[in-house]
Amino acid sequence: MDNDDNVEATSQIRQPMKSEQAPEPSIMAEVLMRIDVSQPVRAVLADHLSEYTERGVYLGSFATSDPIKLIGGASVTLSGKVYVMDGSARLHDVTARLDEFGEHAVRLSAEAEDLLLARMYVHYDGGEYAPLLAAVAAAWPAD
């Protein structure tokens, strides 16, 4: 075997492409996060719109004013979208932001959704705030 053969053989060795590398170890978990209801929970509907969609009337996006304390000591900030269908406000596309873990999609229990909606406020252009459920009831009176 001469030097030319060695060069030929070593040129065949290549690094695996990024897509061929083994995935990094990770943990995917669904975690139940229970809200400490003894705290004041506030959320604000930022952009007060009225756009009709298949989910109902899209009112805008919301975010909690302060992090929500969870039982166990952690805190999260929630954000998402508010829709009204059949005179009832509903939350969709809710995400929780955990400082150490970033932002992740979450599902709220009916009780957590009701808690957030009951304590959510609409911000109007003049700087005024009104309770979301009162604004929804005024705009979509019950039959």
C-alpha positions, 0 to 999 in steps of 0.5 A: 500500500503506497501513500496514495492509497492511504490518502484515498482511504482517509478521504472516505471517512466523514463526519455524520451529518447533523440529521444523522446524529443521535438525538440529545437526551430529553424529558417530555412531561405533562405536569399538573400545576395547581394554582394557589388560589389565596393570591390575587390573580389578574390578567389583562386583555391587551388588544380588544378586537372583534374578529369572527373565526371558527372558534367564535369572536376573537377578542384579543390576546391576554397575559397575566399581570404578575406571575401566578404562584403554584402549589409547590413554590414555582411561579408561571406567567400565562398568556393566550387568546380570548374568544367569545362563543354563544355569549361565553368567553373561552381561552385558547392557545394558552402558554405558561412561561417558566423562568428555567424552562421557557414557554410551553403550551398548557391545558387549563382545567375548567376551574383554572380557566374560570378563575382567569376569566373572572379576574381578567380585565379589558384595557380600553384606549382611554386607559380605563380597565373593565372586568372582561366578563362584564364587558362580554355580558354587555356586548352579548346579552343572554337570550 
